[in-house]
Amino acid sequence: MTASDRLLRAGVVLAIAGTAVQTALHLVNLFALDDRYYHLDVSAERTAFTWASTVATFAAACAALLLAAHPETPRRGLMLLFGALLAWLSLDDFVEVHERLGDWVGDTLGLPEAIGPRIWVLAYLPVLAVTSLLLLWSALNAPPRPRRYQLAGIGLLVGAVATEALGALTKLLEEHGVETPHRLRAALEEGLELSGWIVVAAALTAALYSEPVSDTGRSRDR
């Protein structure tokens, strides 16, 4: 087994274990502890859960920046931009820039609570769009095995975004006294996001130890 293979497998194991522990603690707090502990809520800010997501995103940023420094990486400038954007997303996740932006726009426009905090999706769309395109580009230019894992990670992140969109509906239910769907949706969203970034970080790192992709898009690393 190559170093690249070991990194990919370790990433999958870490993603599964991290998501399982995170989700289990959230559900125990929700159903067994009556939601008493703020720091066991996956949707709460500045907790161990947000730290884990931030670290996973930053790990992906570091791997992308290392790839940008590698002389055999195609279009290193784009990879450098990709790494910088991932680093920004990691910082944003920690200091909550996008959520503060959503709250400000929602308050300014007088939007309902179910919609206002999520308006950041539209305001932040250009950054997210460029990052998403570069994420897909980096996957398509990766060696075959890391490429498959990175595409799987992208799928998990897409699932997290789709689950976030459901938040408008579950928030409305919560406002009418039905809280459980919103809390379960949060657990699913955060789990998909955490596992997605861990797998992406592992795939980008594994690409450093794989055969470089040639101009024909082929590699000996199968």
Contacts in CASP RR format, 6 or more apart in sequence:
PFRMAT RR
TARGET T0000
AUTHOR 0000-0000-0000
METHOD contacts of the structure
MODEL  1
MTASDRLLRAGVVLAIAGTAVQTALHLVNLFALDDRYYHLDVSAERTAFT
WASTVATFAAACAALLLAAHPETPRRGLMLLFGALLAWLSLDDFVEVHER
LGDWVGDTLGLPEAIGPRIWVLAYLPVLAVTSLLLLWSALNAPPRPRRYQ
LAGIGLLVGAVATEALGALTKLLEEHGVETPHRLRAALEEGLELSGWIVV
AAALTAALYSEPVSDTGRSRDR
2 209 0 8 1.000
2 210 0 8 1.000
2 221 0 8 1.000
3 206 0 8 1.000
3 209 0 8 1.000
4 143 0 8 1.000
4 145 0 8 1.000
4 146 0 8 1.000
4 206 0 8 1.000
4 207 0 8 1.000
4 209 0 8 1.000
4 210 0 8 1.000
4 221 0 8 1.000
5 145 0 8 1.000
5 206 0 8 1.000
7 202 0 8 1.000
7 205 0 8 1.000
7 206 0 8 1.000
7 209 0 8 1.000
8 145 0 8 1.000
8 146 0 8 1.000
8 149 0 8 1.000
8 202 0 8 1.000
8 203 0 8 1.000
8 206 0 8 1.000
10 202 0 8 1.000
11 198 0 8 1.000
11 199 0 8 1.000
11 201 0 8 1.000
11 202 0 8 1.000
12 149 0 8 1.000
12 199 0 8 1.000
12 202 0 8 1.000
14 198 0 8 1.000
14 202 0 8 1.000
15 194 0 8 1.000
15 195 0 8 1.000
15 196 0 8 1.000
15 198 0 8 1.000
15 199 0 8 1.000
15 202 0 8 1.000
16 195 0 8 1.000
18 52 0 8 1.000
18 194 0 8 1.000
18 195 0 8 1.000
18 198 0 8 1.000
19 191 0 8 1.000
19 194 0 8 1.000
19 195 0 8 1.000
22 42 0 8 1.000
22 49 0 8 1.000
22 52 0 8 1.000
22 187 0 8 1.000
22 190 0 8 1.000
22 191 0 8 1.000
22 194 0 8 1.000
23 42 0 8 1.000
23 187 0 8 1.000
23 191 0 8 1.000
25 40 0 8 1.000
26 40 0 8 1.000
26 41 0 8 1.000
26 42 0 8 1.000
26 49 0 8 1.000
26 183 0 8 1.000
26 186 0 8 1.000
26 187 0 8 1.000
26 190 0 8 1.000
27 187 0 8 1.000
28 40 0 8 1.000
29 35 0 8 1.000
29 36 0 8 1.000
29 37 0 8 1.000
29 40 0 8 1.000
29 41 0 8 1.000
30 41 0 8 1.000
30 180 0 8 1.000
30 183 0 8 1.000
30 187 0 8 1.000
33 40 0 8 1.000
35 41 0 8 1.000
35 183 0 8 1.000
38 44 0 8 1.000
38 47 0 8 1.000
39 47 0 8 1.000
39 48 0 8 1.000
40 47 0 8 1.000
41 47 0 8 1.000
41 183 0 8 1.000
41 186 0 8 1.000
42 49 0 8 1.000
42 186 0 8 1.000
42 187 0 8 1.000
42 190 0 8 1.000
42 191 0 8 1.000
43 183 0 8 1.000
43 186 0 8 1.000
43 190 0 8 1.000
44 50 0 8 1.000
45 96 0 8 1.000
45 99 0 8 1.000
49 190 0 8 1.000
49 194 0 8 1.000
50 93 0 8 1.000
50 94 0 8 1.000
52 194 0 8 1.000
53 93 0 8 1.000
53 190 0 8 1.000
53 193 0 8 1.000
53 194 0 8 1.000
53 197 0 8 1.000
54 90 0 8 1.000
54 93 0 8 1.000
54 94 0 8 1.000
55 90 0 8 1.000
56 194 0 8 1.000
56 196 0 8 1.000
56 197 0 8 1.000
56 198 0 8 1.000
56 201 0 8 1.000
57 86 0 8 1.000
57 89 0 8 1.000
57 90 0 8 1.000
57 93 0 8 1.000
57 197 0 8 1.000
57 201 0 8 1.000
58 86 0 8 1.000
58 87 0 8 1.000
58 90 0 8 1.000
59 197 0 8 1.000
59 198 0 8 1.000
59 201 0 8 1.000
59 205 0 8 1.000
60 83 0 8 1.000
60 86 0 8 1.000
60 197 0 8 1.000
60 200 0 8 1.000
60 201 0 8 1.000
60 204 0 8 1.000
61 83 0 8 1.000
61 84 0 8 1.000
61 86 0 8 1.000
61 87 0 8 1.000
61 89 0 8 1.000
61 90 0 8 1.000
63 201 0 8 1.000
63 204 0 8 1.000
63 205 0 8 1.000
63 207 0 8 1.000
63 208 0 8 1.000
64 79 0 8 1.000
64 82 0 8 1.000
64 83 0 8 1.000
64 86 0 8 1.000
64 138 0 8 1.000
64 204 0 8 1.000
65 79 0 8 1.000
65 80 0 8 1.000
65 83 0 8 1.000
65 84 0 8 1.000
65 87 0 8 1.000
66 205 0 8 1.000
66 208 0 8 1.000
67 73 0 8 1.000
67 76 0 8 1.000
67 79 0 8 1.000
67 138 0 8 1.000
67 204 0 8 1.000
67 207 0 8 1.000
67 208 0 8 1.000
68 76 0 8 1.000
68 77 0 8 1.000
68 79 0 8 1.000
68 80 0 8 1.000
68 82 0 8 1.000
68 83 0 8 1.000
69 76 0 8 1.000
70 76 0 8 1.000
70 208 0 8 1.000
72 212 0 8 1.000
73 79 0 8 1.000
73 212 0 8 1.000
74 141 0 8 1.000
74 213 0 8 1.000
75 141 0 8 1.000
78 134 0 8 1.000
78 137 0 8 1.000
79 138 0 8 1.000
81 134 0 8 1.000
82 131 0 8 1.000
82 134 0 8 1.000
82 135 0 8 1.000
82 137 0 8 1.000
82 138 0 8 1.000
85 127 0 8 1.000
85 130 0 8 1.000
85 131 0 8 1.000
85 134 0 8 1.000
86 131 0 8 1.000
88 127 0 8 1.000
89 127 0 8 1.000
89 131 0 8 1.000
91 97 0 8 1.000
92 98 0 8 1.000
98 120 0 8 1.000
98 123 0 8 1.000
98 124 0 8 1.000
99 117 0 8 1.000
99 120 0 8 1.000
101 120 0 8 1.000
101 123 0 8 1.000
101 124 0 8 1.000
102 116 0 8 1.000
102 117 0 8 1.000
102 118 0 8 1.000
102 119 0 8 1.000
102 120 0 8 1.000
102 123 0 8 1.000
103 116 0 8 1.000
103 117 0 8 1.000
105 111 0 8 1.000
105 116 0 8 1.000
105 119 0 8 1.000
105 120 0 8 1.000
105 123 0 8 1.000
106 115 0 8 1.000
106 116 0 8 1.000
106 117 0 8 1.000
106 119 0 8 1.000
109 116 0 8 1.000
109 119 0 8 1.000
110 116 0 8 1.000
111 119 0 8 1.000
113 171 0 8 1.000
113 175 0 8 1.000
114 167 0 8 1.000
114 168 0 8 1.000
114 171 0 8 1.000
114 172 0 8 1.000
114 175 0 8 1.000
115 168 0 8 1.000
118 164 0 8 1.000
118 165 0 8 1.000
118 167 0 8 1.000
118 168 0 8 1.000
121 128 0 8 1.000
121 164 0 8 1.000
121 165 0 8 1.000
135 150 0 8 1.000
135 154 0 8 1.000
135 157 0 8 1.000
135 200 0 8 1.000
136 154 0 8 1.000
138 150 0 8 1.000
138 204 0 8 1.000
139 147 0 8 1.000
139 150 0 8 1.000
139 151 0 8 1.000
139 154 0 8 1.000
139 203 0 8 1.000
140 147 0 8 1.000
141 213 0 8 1.000
141 217 0 8 1.000
142 150 0 8 1.000
142 203 0 8 1.000
142 204 0 8 1.000
142 207 0 8 1.000
142 210 0 8 1.000
142 213 0 8 1.000
143 207 0 8 1.000
143 210 0 8 1.000
143 211 0 8 1.000
143 212 0 8 1.000
143 213 0 8 1.000
143 219 0 8 1.000
143 221 0 8 1.000
144 219 0 8 1.000
144 221 0 8 1.000
144 222 0 8 1.000
145 206 0 8 1.000
145 210 0 8 1.000
145 221 0 8 1.000
145 222 0 8 1.000
146 203 0 8 1.000
146 204 0 8 1.000
146 206 0 8 1.000
146 207 0 8 1.000
146 210 0 8 1.000
146 221 0 8 1.000
147 203 0 8 1.000
149 199 0 8 1.000
149 202 0 8 1.000
149 203 0 8 1.000
149 206 0 8 1.000
150 199 0 8 1.000
150 200 0 8 1.000
150 203 0 8 1.000
150 204 0 8 1.000
152 199 0 8 1.000
153 195 0 8 1.000
153 196 0 8 1.000
153 197 0 8 1.000
153 199 0 8 1.000
153 200 0 8 1.000
153 203 0 8 1.000
154 196 0 8 1.000
154 200 0 8 1.000
155 196 0 8 1.000
156 192 0 8 1.000
156 193 0 8 1.000
156 195 0 8 1.000
156 196 0 8 1.000
156 199 0 8 1.000
157 192 0 8 1.000
157 193 0 8 1.000
157 196 0 8 1.000
157 197 0 8 1.000
157 200 0 8 1.000
159 192 0 8 1.000
160 189 0 8 1.000
160 190 0 8 1.000
160 191 0 8 1.000
160 192 0 8 1.000
160 193 0 8 1.000
160 196 0 8 1.000
163 185 0 8 1.000
163 188 0 8 1.000
163 189 0 8 1.000
163 192 0 8 1.000
164 189 0 8 1.000
166 185 0 8 1.000
167 182 0 8 1.000
167 185 0 8 1.000
170 181 0 8 1.000
170 182 0 8 1.000
170 185 0 8 1.000
171 182 0 8 1.000
173 179 0 8 1.000
173 181 0 8 1.000
173 182 0 8 1.000
174 181 0 8 1.000
174 182 0 8 1.000
210 219 0 8 1.000
210 221 0 8 1.000
211 219 0 8 1.000
211 220 0 8 1.000
211 221 0 8 1.000
212 219 0 8 1.000
213 219 0 8 1.000
END
